[in-house]
Amino acid sequence: MKGALTVKLQGLLDILHIGHQLIDRKDLNQELTGVTDDSREVKEGFVFVAVRGYRVDGHNYIEEAISNGASVIVCEEKLDHLSIPFLQTDNCRKVLGLIASEFYGNPSFDKIVIGVTGTNGKTTTSHLIKHLCEKNGYSCSMFGTIDYIVNDQAVPGIQTTPSAPVLQRLLAESKDDIVVMEVSSHGLEQYRLEGIAFDYCVFTNLHQDHLDYHFSMENYFSAKSKLFYMMKETGEAVINTDDHWGEKLAEQLTEDSITHETVGRRKTCDYEIIQLSPESSSAVISEEKREVIVRSPLKGTHNVYNTLQAYAV
């Protein structure tokens, strides 16, 4: 199992592009042993990131983190009175993911990472992708709403998208060839996926949901679309353009020269649906000028779409 590495303080400055806001330059060679945004989890040599939550402000727990052994504080306020080095940033949530990725050796670059987002169909599509990967001889981890499956071991899922340190740890622990993860709009908006580079990203659909958090469909769409700007240079998106918001996303990615393939009934789609049969859970599609029959193991039109997108990946 791949554990956390040690990182020098100078390394953090290089990663975060933060200037020298330190007590003493001798601190630059100090070795750091871990990172967390929970003061109760701090151990000797840890970096404590003071994230401002919706109910709790990490800045109120800085002294507790220092008492527990923190060596460096990352915060959004200037705190000259601290007895240890501090780094000031304007976005602790974003920084947390970047630091966690570095501590675990940037694990998303060691394997194929597939992200699935949308209002409905994330769980089903993720399971279908995992099934198809394994059928083709690849080992596959999966992080989802129901559970996290790593190296064939399943543990109950706490959140659809876990916190950045947990997510990076799970990626590092995975010995599998591929990792499939459900990606929530909350996780994207709260930078929990920062530091992860994706090989494939899937957009299922977008319907009215979570508007108590996002307030409008435009904001909800904006949160979801962030995922598609987190791909590796060789990354590729798969988008259901029979969904209005999927069509909008495809247009946006085209304008931004981001590689993507489309699934839908339009003749311009990369996977054009010629015929769809909910009764037999199958579809005839045109793929590269040849007709292919794709059958879903699950009933319903929505599951045919889920299966087509898994097939496209």
C-alpha positions as CSV (number, residue, x, y, z in Angstrom):
1,M,0.0,0.0,0.0
2,K,1.4,3.4,-1.0
3,G,1.4,5.8,1.9
4,A,2.0,9.5,2.3
5,L,5.5,10.8,1.4
6,T,7.4,13.5,3.1
7,V,7.5,16.9,1.5
8,K,9.9,19.8,2.3
9,L,8.5,23.2,3.0
10,Q,10.3,24.6,0.0
11,G,8.4,22.1,-2.1
12,L,5.1,23.4,-0.9
13,L,6.1,26.9,-1.9
14,D,7.0,25.6,-5.3
15,I,3.7,23.8,-5.7
16,L,1.5,26.6,-4.5
17,H,3.4,29.4,-6.1
18,I,3.3,31.2,-2.7
19,G,6.0,33.7,-1.7
20,H,8.2,33.4,1.3
21,Q,5.9,34.2,4.2
22,L,8.0,32.4,6.7
23,I,9.5,33.1,10.1
24,D,13.0,31.9,9.2
25,R,14.6,30.7,5.9
26,K,16.0,27.7,7.7
27,D,12.5,26.3,7.9
28,L,12.5,25.8,4.1
29,N,14.3,22.4,4.4
30,Q,11.9,21.2,7.1
31,E,10.4,17.8,6.3
32,L,6.6,17.6,6.5
33,T,4.8,14.3,7.1
34,G,1.2,14.8,6.3
35,V,-1.7,17.2,5.7
36,T,-5.2,17.6,7.1
37,D,-8.0,20.2,7.6
38,D,-9.1,18.5,10.8
39,S,-7.1,19.8,13.8
40,R,-8.0,16.5,15.7
41,E,-6.1,14.5,13.1
42,V,-2.9,16.6,13.2
43,K,0.3,14.7,14.1
44,E,3.9,15.7,14.5
45,G,5.2,17.3,11.3
46,F,1.8,17.9,9.7
47,V,0.5,20.7,7.6
48,F,-2.8,22.1,8.9
49,V,-5.0,23.8,6.3
50,A,-7.5,26.1,8.0
51,V,-10.5,25.6,5.7
52,R,-13.5,27.9,6.2
53,G,-16.5,25.6,6.3
54,Y,-20.1,26.4,6.2
55,R,-20.5,25.7,9.9
56,V,-17.0,25.6,11.2
57,D,-14.0,27.9,10.5
58,G,-10.6,26.1,10.6
59,H,-8.9,29.4,11.6
60,N,-10.5,28.9,15.0
61,Y,-8.6,25.6,15.5
62,I,-5.1,26.7,14.5
63,E,-3.9,26.7,18.1
64,E,-5.2,23.2,18.7
65,A,-3.5,22.1,15.5
66,I,-0.2,23.6,16.8
67,S,-0.6,21.9,20.2
68,N,-1.1,18.5,18.4
69,G,2.2,18.9,16.5
70,A,1.5,20.9,13.3
71,S,4.7,22.3,11.7
72,V,3.1,24.6,9.1
73,I,-0.2,26.4,9.0
74,V,-1.9,27.3,5.7
75,C,-4.6,30.0,6.2
76,E,-6.4,32.9,4.6
77,E,-5.4,35.5,7.2
78,K,-2.1,37.0,8.1
79,L,-1.1,35.5,11.4
80,D,2.3,37.0,12.4
81,H,1.9,35.9,16.0
82,L,2.2,32.1,15.3
83,S,5.2,30.2,16.7
84,I,5.5,28.1,13.5
85,P,5.7,29.0,9.8
86,F,2.4,30.0,8.0
87,L,1.5,30.3,4.4
88,Q,-1.2,32.7,3.4
89,T,-3.5,31.9,0.4
90,D,-6.8,33.2,-0.8
91,N,-8.3,29.7,-1.2
92,C,-7.6,27.1,1.5
93,R,-10.0,24.5,0.0
94,K,-8.2,24.5,-3.4
95,V,-4.7,24.4,-1.7
96,L,-5.7,21.4,0.4
97,G,-6.2,19.2,-2.6
98,L,-3.0,20.3,-4.2
99,I,-1.0,19.6,-1.0
100,A,-2.7,16.3,-0.5
101,S,-1.9,15.2,-4.0
102,E,1.8,16.1,-3.5
103,F,2.0,14.1,-0.2
104,Y,0.6,11.0,-1.9
105,G,2.9,11.3,-5.0
106,N,0.3,12.7,-7.4
107,P,-1.4,9.3,-7.7
108,S,-3.8,10.2,-10.5
109,F,-0.9,10.3,-12.9
110,D,-0.1,6.6,-12.2
111,K,-3.3,5.2,-13.5
112,I,-6.3,5.8,-15.7
113,V,-8.9,8.0,-13.9
114,I,-12.5,8.2,-15.1
115,G,-14.9,10.8,-13.6
116,V,-18.7,10.5,-14.0
117,T,-21.0,13.5,-13.3
118,G,-24.6,14.4,-13.8
119,T,-27.9,14.6,-11.8
120,N,-29.0,11.1,-12.6
121,G,-27.2,8.0,-13.7
122,K,-23.8,8.5,-12.0
123,T,-23.9,5.4,-9.9
124,T,-25.2,3.1,-12.7
125,T,-22.9,4.5,-15.3
126,S,-19.9,4.1,-13.0
127,H,-20.8,0.5,-12.2
128,L,-21.2,-0.2,-15.9
129,I,-17.8,1.3,-16.7
130,K,-16.2,-0.8,-14.0
131,H,-17.9,-3.9,-15.3
132,L,-16.7,-3.3,-18.9
133,C,-13.2,-2.5,-17.8
134,E,-13.0,-5.7,-15.8
135,K,-14.5,-7.7,-18.6
136,N,-11.7,-6.4,-20.8
137,G,-9.0,-7.6,-18.4
138,Y,-8.4,-4.4,-16.4
139,S,-8.6,-4.2,-12.6
140,C,-10.7,-1.3,-11.4
141,S,-11.4,0.7,-8.2
142,M,-14.5,2.7,-7.8
143,F,-15.4,5.6,-5.5
144,G,-19.2,6.2,-5.3
145,T,-22.3,7.2,-3.4
146,I,-22.9,3.7,-2.1
147,D,-19.3,2.5,-1.4
148,Y,-15.6,2.9,-2.2
149,I,-14.1,-0.2,-3.8
150,V,-10.3,-0.4,-3.7
151,N,-8.3,-3.5,-4.5
152,D,-11.5,-5.6,-4.4
153,Q,-12.3,-4.3,-0.8
154,A,-15.5,-2.3,-0.3
155,V,-16.1,0.2,2.5
156,P,-19.3,2.2,2.9
157,G,-19.2,5.6,1.1
158,I,-19.5,8.6,3.4
159,Q,-19.9,11.2,0.6
160,T,-20.2,10.8,-3.2
161,T,-17.0,12.8,-3.5
162,P,-14.9,12.4,-0.3
163,S,-12.6,15.1,1.1
164,A,-9.4,15.9,-0.8
165,P,-7.0,14.1,1.6
166,V,-9.2,11.0,1.7
167,L,-9.6,11.0,-2.1
168,Q,-5.8,11.2,-2.6
169,R,-5.2,8.5,-0.1
170,L,-7.6,6.2,-1.8
171,L,-6.1,6.9,-5.2
172,A,-2.6,6.1,-3.7
173,E,-3.8,2.9,-2.0
174,S,-5.4,1.6,-5.2
175,K,-3.2,-1.0,-7.0
176,D,-5.8,-1.2,-9.8
177,D,-5.2,-0.2,-13.4
178,I,-8.3,2.1,-13.5
179,V,-10.2,4.2,-11.0
180,V,-13.8,5.2,-11.7
181,M,-15.3,7.9,-9.5
182,E,-18.7,9.5,-9.2
183,V,-18.2,13.3,-9.1
184,S,-20.7,15.5,-7.3
185,S,-21.3,19.2,-7.9
186,H,-20.7,19.8,-4.2
187,G,-17.3,18.1,-4.5
188,L,-16.3,20.2,-7.5
189,E,-17.6,23.5,-6.0
190,Q,-15.7,22.7,-2.8
191,Y,-12.4,21.8,-4.6
192,R,-12.3,18.3,-3.2
193,L,-11.0,17.0,-6.6
194,E,-8.2,19.6,-6.9
195,G,-4.9,17.9,-7.8
196,I,-6.6,15.0,-9.7
197,A,-6.1,14.7,-13.5
198,F,-8.7,12.7,-15.4
199,D,-8.3,10.6,-18.5
200,Y,-12.0,10.4,-19.2
201,C,-15.0,12.5,-18.0
202,V,-18.6,11.6,-18.5
203,F,-21.7,13.9,-18.4
204,T,-25.0,12.0,-18.1
205,N,-27.6,14.8,-17.7
206,L,-28.7,17.7,-15.6
207,H,-32.0,18.2,-14.0
208,Q,-33.3,20.5,-11.2
209,D,-31.6,19.4,-8.0
210,H,-29.4,20.9,-5.3
211,L,-30.8,24.3,-6.1
212,D,-30.9,25.0,-2.3
213,Y,-27.1,25.0,-2.7
214,H,-26.5,26.3,-6.2
215,F,-29.6,28.6,-6.4
216,S,-29.9,28.4,-10.2
217,M,-29.5,25.8,-13.0
218,E,-26.8,28.0,-14.5
219,N,-24.7,27.8,-11.3
220,Y,-25.4,24.1,-11.1
221,F,-24.2,23.6,-14.7
222,S,-21.1,25.8,-14.0
223,A,-20.2,23.6,-11.0
224,K,-20.6,20.4,-13.1
225,S,-18.7,21.7,-16.1
226,K,-15.5,22.3,-13.9
227,L,-14.8,18.6,-14.1
228,F,-14.1,18.8,-17.9
229,Y,-11.3,21.3,-17.3
230,M,-9.5,18.9,-15.0
231,M,-8.5,16.4,-17.7
232,K,-5.0,15.4,-18.8
233,E,-3.7,16.7,-22.1
234,T,-4.7,13.4,-23.6
235,G,-8.1,13.4,-21.8
236,E,-11.4,12.9,-23.5
237,A,-15.0,13.7,-22.5
238,V,-18.2,11.7,-23.3
239,I,-21.4,13.8,-23.3
240,N,-25.1,13.0,-23.6
241,T,-26.2,15.7,-26.0
242,D,-29.8,14.6,-26.0
243,D,-29.8,16.5,-22.7
244,H,-30.1,20.3,-23.1
245,W,-27.2,21.0,-20.7
246,G,-25.1,18.3,-22.3
247,E,-25.6,20.0,-25.7
248,K,-24.5,23.3,-24.1
249,L,-21.4,21.6,-22.5
250,A,-20.4,20.1,-25.8
251,E,-20.6,23.5,-27.5
252,Q,-18.6,25.0,-24.7
253,L,-15.9,22.4,-24.9
254,T,-15.7,22.8,-28.7
255,E,-15.1,26.5,-28.3
256,D,-12.4,25.7,-25.7
257,S,-10.8,23.1,-28.0
258,I,-11.3,20.3,-25.4
259,T,-11.5,16.8,-26.9
260,H,-14.9,15.2,-26.5
261,E,-17.3,12.6,-28.0
262,T,-21.1,12.9,-28.1
263,V,-23.8,10.4,-27.6
264,G,-27.3,11.2,-28.9
265,R,-29.9,11.1,-31.7
266,R,-28.4,13.9,-33.8
267,K,-26.5,12.8,-37.0
268,T,-23.5,14.8,-35.9
269,C,-23.1,12.7,-32.8
270,D,-20.0,10.4,-32.6
271,Y,-22.3,7.7,-31.2
272,E,-25.5,8.4,-33.1
273,I,-28.6,6.6,-31.8
274,I,-30.4,5.3,-34.8
275,Q,-32.9,3.2,-33.0
276,L,-33.7,2.9,-29.2
277,S,-35.8,0.1,-27.8
278,P,-36.7,0.5,-24.0
279,E,-38.5,-2.9,-24.1
280,S,-35.4,-4.8,-25.0
281,S,-33.0,-2.3,-23.4
282,S,-31.0,-1.9,-26.5
283,A,-30.0,0.6,-29.1
284,V,-28.7,0.6,-32.6
285,I,-26.0,3.2,-33.0
286,S,-23.8,4.5,-35.8
287,E,-20.2,4.4,-34.8
288,E,-17.6,5.4,-37.4
289,K,-20.0,4.7,-40.2
290,R,-20.9,1.2,-39.0
291,E,-24.0,0.1,-37.2
292,V,-23.5,-1.5,-33.7
293,I,-26.1,-3.0,-31.4
294,V,-25.6,-2.1,-27.8
295,R,-27.6,-4.0,-25.2
296,S,-28.1,-2.9,-21.6
297,P,-28.4,-5.3,-18.7
298,L,-30.8,-2.9,-17.1
299,K,-34.4,-1.9,-18.1
300,G,-35.5,1.6,-19.2
301,T,-34.5,4.3,-21.7
302,H,-32.4,6.0,-19.1
303,N,-30.3,2.9,-18.6
304,V,-29.8,2.5,-22.3
305,Y,-28.2,6.0,-22.3
306,N,-26.1,5.0,-19.2
307,T,-24.9,1.9,-21.0
308,L,-24.1,3.8,-24.2
309,Q,-22.0,6.3,-22.3
310,A,-20.1,3.5,-20.6
311,Y,-19.6,1.8,-24.0
312,A,-18.3,5.1,-25.4
313,V,-15.6,5.3,-22.7
